[in-house]
Amino acid sequence: MNPDNPFIGKSVVVTGKLENYTRAAIKARLVELGAKPVSKVSKRTDYLILGERPGNKLAKALALGITVLSEQEFEHMNS
């Protein structure tokens, strides 16, 4: 694992439909990166990865000041 990886030890929520990942594949990739995939946004959430039609998780993440990443930003950060 790359020590510069920004996802090590971080809680990450995924919302919406992603272009390049199924739900299982994104969770597996997050675990591979050392992150903890979680299903609900809370003050302990570090990142929200945003797909199409995100629903209310986006509003909650914004209200809590959580970093929101597009799928492309996520890919760029872990490449």
MDTraj code that builds the backbone (N, CA, C; nanometers):
import mdtraj as md
import numpy as np

residues = "MET ASN PRO ASP ASN PRO PHE ILE GLY LYS SER VAL VAL VAL THR GLY LYS LEU GLU ASN TYR THR ARG ALA ALA ILE LYS ALA ARG LEU VAL GLU LEU GLY ALA LYS PRO VAL SER LYS VAL SER LYS ARG THR ASP TYR LEU ILE LEU GLY GLU ARG PRO GLY ASN LYS LEU ALA LYS ALA LEU ALA LEU GLY ILE THR VAL LEU SER GLU GLN GLU PHE GLU HIS MET ASN SER".split()
xyz = np.array([
    [0.0833, -0.1185, 0.0000],
    [0.0000, 0.0000, 0.0000],
    [0.0880, 0.1251, 0.0000],
    [0.0508, 0.2205, -0.0775],
    [0.1237, 0.3460, -0.0890],
    [0.1030, 0.4292, 0.0385],
    [0.2111, 0.4667, 0.1087],
    [0.1947, 0.5446, 0.2319],
    [0.1366, 0.6845, 0.2074],
    [0.1422, 0.7321, 0.0850],
    [0.0839, 0.8622, 0.0513],
    [-0.0647, 0.8517, 0.0178],
    [-0.1183, 0.7321, 0.0255],
    [-0.2587, 0.7064, -0.0053],
    [-0.3481, 0.7850, 0.0911],
    [-0.4321, 0.8748, 0.0404],
    [-0.5165, 0.9574, 0.1282],
    [-0.6354, 0.8834, 0.1899],
    [-0.6551, 0.7571, 0.1542],
    [-0.7718, 0.6837, 0.2029],
    [-0.7414, 0.5898, 0.3202],
    [-0.6144, 0.5711, 0.3551],
    [-0.5789, 0.4799, 0.4635],
    [-0.6449, 0.5255, 0.5938],
    [-0.7230, 0.4347, 0.6525],
    [-0.7867, 0.4626, 0.7801],
    [-0.9052, 0.5572, 0.7752],
    [-0.9501, 0.5941, 0.6567],
    [-1.0599, 0.6899, 0.6427],
    [-1.1938, 0.6185, 0.6241],
    [-1.2993, 0.6816, 0.6729],
    [-1.4365, 0.6322, 0.6526],
    [-1.4922, 0.6966, 0.5265],
    [-1.5423, 0.6127, 0.4370],
    [-1.5885, 0.6622, 0.3076],
    [-1.7295, 0.6107, 0.2789],
    [-1.8173, 0.7032, 0.2413],
    [-1.9539, 0.6701, 0.2002],
    [-1.9628, 0.6893, 0.0496],
    [-2.0349, 0.5989, -0.0165],
    [-2.0587, 0.6103, -0.1601],
    [-2.2078, 0.6299, -0.1798],
    [-2.2430, 0.7245, -0.2664],
    [-2.3846, 0.7480, -0.2944],
    [-2.4069, 0.7695, -0.4426],
    [-2.5226, 0.7305, -0.4908],
    [-2.5551, 0.7465, -0.6318],
    [-2.5008, 0.6326, -0.7165],
    [-2.5318, 0.6383, -0.8453],
    [-2.4885, 0.5356, -0.9402],
    [-2.3547, 0.5756, -0.9995],
    [-2.2552, 0.4879, -0.9844],
    [-2.1223, 0.5153, -1.0370],
    [-2.1089, 0.4607, -1.1793],
    [-2.0250, 0.5246, -1.2592],
    [-2.0031, 0.4816, -1.3976],
    [-1.9177, 0.3560, -1.4071],
    [-1.8099, 0.3510, -1.3286],
    [-1.7086, 0.2474, -1.3468],
    [-1.7061, 0.1392, -1.2392],
    [-1.7947, 0.1481, -1.1427],
    [-1.7952, 0.0514, -1.0330],
    [-1.9366, 0.0057, -1.0006],
    [-1.9472, -0.1205, -0.9648],
    [-2.0690, -0.1675, -0.8994],
    [-2.0513, -0.1328, -0.7513],
    [-2.1541, -0.1476, -0.6738],
    [-2.1459, -0.1193, -0.5304],
    [-2.0407, -0.2110, -0.4650],
    [-2.0432, -0.3395, -0.4999],
    [-1.9466, -0.4341, -0.4424],
    [-1.8037, -0.3998, -0.4853],
    [-1.7852, -0.3589, -0.6092],
    [-1.6510, -0.3283, -0.6605],
    [-1.5924, -0.2041, -0.5942],
    [-1.6726, -0.1014, -0.5719],
    [-1.6196, 0.0202, -0.5077],
    [-1.5851, -0.0099, -0.3617],
    [-1.6665, -0.0898, -0.2952],
    [-1.6367, -0.1260, -0.1565],
    [-1.5078, -0.2067, -0.1496],
    [-1.4908, -0.3004, -0.2427],
    [-1.3681, -0.3803, -0.2465],
    [-1.2464, -0.2914, -0.2729],
    [-1.2606, -0.1948, -0.3622],
    [-1.1493, -0.1038, -0.3933],
    [-1.1139, -0.0186, -0.2719],
    [-1.2143, 0.0297, -0.1996],
    [-1.1895, 0.1088, -0.0802],
    [-1.1147, 0.0277, 0.0256],
    [-1.1560, -0.0962, 0.0463],
    [-1.0888, -0.1835, 0.1427],
    [-0.9436, -0.2062, 0.0991],
    [-0.9244, -0.2276, -0.0297],
    [-0.7902, -0.2446, -0.0869],
    [-0.7010, -0.1240, -0.0555],
    [-0.7606, -0.0062, -0.0557],
    [-0.6880, 0.1178, -0.0298],
    [-0.6701, 0.1462, 0.1195],
    [-0.7272, 0.0594, 0.2039],
    [-0.7131, 0.0783, 0.3478],
    [-0.8209, 0.1637, 0.4098],
    [-0.9255, 0.1919, 0.3340],
    [-1.0372, 0.2726, 0.3838],
    [-1.1425, 0.1820, 0.4467],
    [-1.2334, 0.2451, 0.5190],
    [-1.3465, 0.1734, 0.5781],
    [-1.4737, 0.2210, 0.5088],
    [-1.5318, 0.1363, 0.4216],
    [-1.6577, 0.1757, 0.3582],
    [-1.7702, 0.1739, 0.4625],
    [-1.8469, 0.2813, 0.4671],
    [-1.9610, 0.2890, 0.5582],
    [-2.0846, 0.3299, 0.4788],
    [-2.2009, 0.3004, 0.5332],
    [-2.3235, 0.3239, 0.4563],
    [-2.3932, 0.4559, 0.4898],
    [-2.3660, 0.5114, 0.6077],
    [-2.4352, 0.6343, 0.6474],
    [-2.3369, 0.7478, 0.6691],
    [-2.3777, 0.8667, 0.6284],
    [-2.2978, 0.9862, 0.6499],
    [-2.3127, 1.0292, 0.7961],
    [-2.1988, 1.0541, 0.8597],
    [-2.1992, 1.1049, 0.9977],
    [-2.0800, 1.1984, 1.0140],
    [-2.0681, 1.2567, 1.1316],
    [-1.9556, 1.3475, 1.1545],
    [-1.8219, 1.2745, 1.1498],
    [-1.8249, 1.1429, 1.1566],
    [-1.7022, 1.0621, 1.1478],
    [-1.6646, 1.0263, 1.0042],
    [-1.7488, 1.0602, 0.9089],
    [-1.7214, 1.0311, 0.7678],
    [-1.6130, 1.1263, 0.7174],
    [-1.5155, 1.0707, 0.6458],
    [-1.4070, 1.1526, 0.5907],
    [-1.4340, 1.1952, 0.4464],
    [-1.4893, 1.1046, 0.3659],
    [-1.5154, 1.1332, 0.2250],
    [-1.6517, 1.0787, 0.1831],
    [-1.7133, 1.1484, 0.0883],
    [-1.8328, 1.1000, 0.0207],
    [-1.7983, 1.0927, -0.1272],
    [-1.8094, 0.9735, -0.1859],
    [-1.7886, 0.9584, -0.3299],
    [-1.9253, 0.9660, -0.3953],
    [-1.9356, 1.0561, -0.4910],
    [-2.0636, 1.0955, -0.5476],
    [-2.0848, 1.0397, -0.6879],
    [-2.1957, 0.9690, -0.7055],
    [-2.2372, 0.9232, -0.8372],
    [-2.3596, 1.0006, -0.8822],
    [-2.4237, 0.9519, -0.9870],
    [-2.5454, 1.0160, -1.0379],
    [-2.6617, 0.9935, -0.9414],
    [-2.7497, 1.0912, -0.9299],
    [-2.8681, 1.0862, -0.8440],
    [-2.8318, 1.0491, -0.6995],
    [-2.7567, 1.1355, -0.6319],
    [-2.7028, 1.1015, -0.5011],
    [-2.8016, 1.0941, -0.3852],
    [-2.9135, 1.1596, -0.3916],
    [-3.0077, 1.1529, -0.2804],
    [-2.9660, 1.2400, -0.1636],
    [-3.0182, 1.2093, -0.0439],
    [-2.9994, 1.2976, 0.0710],
    [-2.8628, 1.2852, 0.1387],
    [-2.7830, 1.1858, 0.1027],
    [-2.6498, 1.1736, 0.1624],
    [-2.5632, 1.2935, 0.1249],
    [-2.5810, 1.3460, 0.0051],
    [-2.5038, 1.4625, -0.0378],
    [-2.5353, 1.5831, 0.0501],
    [-2.6615, 1.6107, 0.0725],
    [-2.7011, 1.7254, 0.1543],
    [-2.6449, 1.7128, 0.2960],
    [-2.6513, 1.5945, 0.3514],
    [-2.6002, 1.5731, 0.4870],
    [-2.4487, 1.5924, 0.4907],
    [-2.3782, 1.5400, 0.3899],
    [-2.2325, 1.5550, 0.3841],
    [-2.1935, 1.7024, 0.3737],
    [-2.2643, 1.7768, 0.2906],
    [-2.2352, 1.9194, 0.2752],
    [-2.2607, 1.9940, 0.4058],
    [-2.3693, 1.9595, 0.4734],
    [-2.4021, 2.0244, 0.6007],
    [-2.2961, 1.9969, 0.7074],
    [-2.2329, 1.8802, 0.6997],
    [-2.1311, 1.8423, 0.7981],
    [-1.9895, 1.8826, 0.7557],
    [-1.9756, 1.9381, 0.6357],
    [-1.8442, 1.9810, 0.5888],
    [-1.7536, 1.8679, 0.5443],
    [-1.8134, 1.7574, 0.5013],
    [-1.7373, 1.6405, 0.4569],
    [-1.6887, 1.6622, 0.3130],
    [-1.5684, 1.6156, 0.2846],
    [-1.5122, 1.6280, 0.1503],
    [-1.5905, 1.5392, 0.0541],
    [-1.6422, 1.6002, -0.0525],
    [-1.7197, 1.5290, -0.1534],
    [-1.6322, 1.5119, -0.2772],
    [-1.6220, 1.3882, -0.3246],
    [-1.5404, 1.3565, -0.4414],
    [-1.6266, 1.3004, -0.5527],
    [-1.6002, 1.3429, -0.6754],
    [-1.6626, 1.2766, -0.7893],
    [-1.5898, 1.1436, -0.8087],
    [-1.6468, 1.0574, -0.8886],
    [-1.5811, 0.9301, -0.9183],
    [-1.4448, 0.9548, -0.9834],
    [-1.4371, 1.0559, -1.0690],
    [-1.3119, 1.0884, -1.1372],
    [-1.2065, 1.1400, -1.0377],
    [-1.2491, 1.2222, -0.9420],
    [-1.1554, 1.2700, -0.8397],
    [-1.1039, 1.1553, -0.7545],
    [-1.1930, 1.0624, -0.7213],
    [-1.1527, 0.9439, -0.6454],
    [-1.0464, 0.8662, -0.7231],
    [-1.0709, 0.8428, -0.8501],
    [-0.9754, 0.7693, -0.9341],
    [-0.8404, 0.8413, -0.9379],
    [-0.8439, 0.9707, -0.9541],
    [-0.7201, 1.0484, -0.9629],
    [-0.6419, 1.0397, -0.8319],
    [-0.7105, 1.0427, -0.7189],
    [-0.6442, 1.0391, -0.5885],
    [-0.5824, 0.9035, -0.5565],
    [-0.6343, 0.7959, -0.6150],
    [-0.5813, 0.6640, -0.5800],
    [-0.5029, 0.5997, -0.6923],
    [-0.4673, 0.6780, -0.7943],
    [-0.3904, 0.6193, -0.9047],
    [-0.2417, 0.6315, -0.8817],
])
top = md.Topology()
chain = top.add_chain()
for i, resn in enumerate(residues, 1):
    res = top.add_residue(resn, chain, resSeq=i)
    for name in ("N", "CA", "C"):
        top.add_atom(name, md.element.get_by_symbol(name[0]), res)
traj = md.Trajectory(xyz[None], top)
